[in-house]
């Protein structure tokens, strides 16, 4: 059991990450390779990773075992939201942290010549780590990044509603079933007993697609405390969600469907442009049509316009089933 202790300042400083964090998704997806639960990832995903990046996967599993400790430096404190940037941040780890984390890993499992060289901050060993992470991300993360991001952003929106309706304590009470808010402690099912006292620093909640079953935190708490938690998910494979996307695109057009999907639980014109790759002027035209059709509502504050789905728009996205997951097409994001 992990017990996270809050005081008044911690409740005020608790927040949710804006989007999925590539470093965490990379590490936690390596855990998923060793589990057969089809609702986490598909067998096709596992075969694709094994066939596309076998050497990189084998190398990285020296640092990330199927369960238990993995080095904190693989998930840096500075949250980088791009795949390339996340690798660069790992490679900037100070040597003292490399040595500390890899000594701790060596206490739990046999070290290898490469991991020992990495612990010394050897340049060649670090370069090999960077190449392995980039290769693995190209095979396992990048082709699915949009879908991962969609699901993470949907859960962030869900927690935002909890926060608006009941404050931070409602947000903490709305996390995964493996976590329980018992004021002033958040209890997390965990493989070892551990206490995390926030001490006024607050908690950064990081929703994660590849997080499996229960929350994950760092061993060392000398930086901003984080709790990575699992979100409700559907397998990374084609199925009803993709079928609904094709049907919606046939009805309203590919670009307008993408705009509607990108609005989700709330997005600015700039957010939609970034998510779809369309020009902001084009997004404005499409949201005007969608607003006139009663599918979105728009609110201007200063120079920013925020769009949200109406109940009708949400029902259309769900193919008539308001309980169905949000949809958005996949697509490779180059490294």
N, C-alpha and C positions, 0 to 999 in steps of 0.2 A: 504493500500500500504506500502510495505517495501522498503526503499531506502538505498542502500549500496553505500557509498561514497568511491571512490578510489583516490589515488594519484599515482605518478610514482613508488614509492617503493612498493605500494600494487600490482600493475600490475606485477612487477617482482617477488613477493612472492606468487602469486596465484598458487595453485596446485590442483590436483585431487587425491582423495584417491585411493590407489592401488586396493582395492577390497571392497566388501560390508562390512559394519560395523554391527556386530550382534546386538549391543545395539540399534542402530537406527532401524534396520529391525524388532526387537522384539516390540518396542514401536509402530512403525507405522503400523505394522500388526494388532495390537489391534484396531486401527482406522478402518481398513478395515473390521473387523468383523461386523461393524455397517452399512456398505454400501452394496448395492445390485448390483453394477456395475460388470457384469460378466467378463469384460475385466481386472479387477484387480485380482480377485481370483475367483475360482469356488465355487459353492454351496457345492460341495463335500468337499472342503477344510474347509469351515465353519462347516459343520456337523462333520467332523473329529475332529476339534479342540474342538467343543462343547462336543463331546462324550468322548474325550481322556483326557481333562484337564479342566473340568468344574469348579472345585473349584479354581484352579490356575487362570483361566481366570476371574472369578468373583472377586477374590482378587485384581488382577492387575488393573482391571477397576476402582477400588477405587482411583487409582493414575492416570490412563490414561482415561479421559472421551472421548466420541465420537468426541468431538471437543473442541477447546480451550486449555488452558494451561495444560501442564503436567510438572512434576518436572525435572529441568535440570540434576539433579544427575543421572537420569536413563540413560543418554547418556554421559558417562564420557569424559573428555577432552583427555585422553590417549586412542587412538584408538586401541582396542584389536580385532584381527581378528578371534579368536577362540571363540566358543560359551561358553565354560567353563570359559575362561579368562574374557569374557565380564561380566559375573555374578560376578566373584570375584572382578573386578574393581569397580562395583557398590557398593558392600558391604564394600569397603574401603573408602567410602565417609566420610569426616570429619563431626563431629556432627554439627558444625556451618552451613555447607552447607545444611545438612538434615533439620535443623530447618528453615533456610531461605526459602528453596524451599517449604516445607510443610506448612509454614505459608502463603505463597503466594497462594498455592492451596486452603487452608481453607478459604481464602478471596473470592474465586469464587464458592466454593461448600462446603456443609457440611462435616466436618471431621468425622472420625470414631474412635473408641477406638484404633484400630490397627494403623491407620495413625498417631494419636497423639503420640502413643508409639514410632513409627518409627521416628518421629520428635525429640524425646528426645534421640535417639540413643540407644534405648532399645535392648539388645542382642537378646532376644527371637523374637522380632518383625523383626529384621534384618535377623535372621535365617529363619523365615517364608517367608520373601521376597525372599531370595535366593532359597529356595525350590520351591516357586511358579514360579519364572523366569525359573529355570531349567526344571520344569515339562511342562511349556507352550512351551518352546523352543523345547523340545522333540516332542511335538505334532504338533506344528505349523510351525517350522522353519527347524529343522534338516532334515526331509525327503525330503525337497525341496531345500536344501542349494546349491547343485551343479547347479541346474537350475537357481536359483537366481544369483549365482556367475557368471555363463556364461553370463547372460544378462547384468549384471553390468560391467563386463570386456569388453563386446562388446561396450558399450556406452563410456567407458573410451578410448577405441581405436578410436572411432569416434571423440571424443574431441581432441585426440592426433593429428589426421589428420587436424582438424581445426587449432590447434596451429601451426603445421608445415607449413600450407599453408598461414596463415594470422596473426600469433602471438596471444598474450593473448586476445586482443580485439575480434578477430574472435572466439576464444574459448567462451568468454562470450556472444557473439552474437548467438552462436549455441546452447544455453541451451533451456529448454522447452518453449513452446509458452507462458506460463504464466509469462515469464521473458523477459525483454527488456533491451538491453544495449544502453544507451544514455550517451556517454562519458561526464563526468567521473562518472556516476551513473548507477548502475544496479537496475532496478525497478522490484519488485516482487509482483505479486498479493498476497494480504495478508489480513486476516480478520480484522486487526487493523492497524492504521497508526504508523509507527515506522521508526526511522533513525538509521543506523549502520555506524559509521565512523571508518574505519579500522585503520587509524593512522599509516600506515607503517607496520602493522602486516601481511598484506596479507589476503587472504581468502582461506579456505580449502573447496573445492567443494566435496560433498559426493553423488555419484549417488546411488539411492535407488530404489529397485523393489517395495516396499510397500508404498513408498511416493505417496500420492494421489493428483492429480490435480496441486498443486503448491508447491513452495519451503517451507522449514521449517528452522528456525534458533532458537538459544537459547534466552531466555529472558535476561540473564545476560551475558555481553560481557567482563568479566574479564579474559578470556582465549582466545586461538586462535579462531578467528571468523570462524564460519562454516555456510555453506548453503547446506542443504540436498535438492536434487532436484529429481523430478520423471523422470524415464527413459521410453522410449517406451517399451511396454510389451505385452505379450500374456498370457492368463489364465494359472494358475497352474493346468493343467489337461491334460489328454492324447488327442492327436489329430494329425494333419498333421505333426507337428515337430517330434513327437515320431515315426510316421510312416516312415518318411524319415530316421531317425536313424536306424531303423530295416532294411530298404532296403539297406542302405549304408553298414551296418555290414555284410549283406548277400553277398554283392559284394566284399568287400576287407578284410573281417575278423573283428571280434569284436575289437581286440586290435588296429589294424591299423586304424579303423574308429575312435576310441577314440582319438588316436594320432592326426589324421587329424583335428578333431573337436577342440581339445585342442590348436592347433596352432592358430586358430582364426585369429585375425588381427596382430598377432606377439607374439612369445613366445620363450624363451630360452629352451634348452634341459632340464634344471633343472625345469623350469616352467611346461613343458609338463609332466615330470616324477611326479611332485607333484600333478598335476591335475588328472592324470590317475592312479596313484599308481604303475606305472611300473618302473623298474630299468632304470637308465640313459643309460646304455649300450644297453638295449632293445629298448629304444626310438631312440637312434642313428641309430640302424639298420633299424627301421621302417621309419625314416625320409629319410634315404638314398634311400629306395625303392620309397617313395613318391616323392622325388626329381627327381629320374631317370624317373618317370612317368610324370613329368612336373606339379605336383600338388602343390609343395612347392618350395620355394627358401631358401637357407641357406647362412648366412654371418657370418664369424668368425671375432671376435675382441678379441685379446689376447687369453684367455682360454675359452671365452664364444662364443657359436654358437647360433645365433638368426634365427628362422624360420618364414616365412610368407607365406600365401597362394598366389598362382598365380590366375589369373582370372579363369583358368580352374578348379583349386581346389575349389575356392569359388562357382563356378557354380555347381560343383558336390555335394558339401554340401547342396546347396539350391535345389537339385532335379531338376536342369534345370531352376530354377527361381532365378535370381540374386538378386531380391528384397526380397526374403524370409528370415526369421530370421535364425541365426545360430542355430545349434542343438548340443545337448549333452544329453546323457542319464541321468536320475535322479539317485538317490541312497541315502540311509540314511547315514548321518554322525553322528556317535555316540557322545553323550555328555560325 
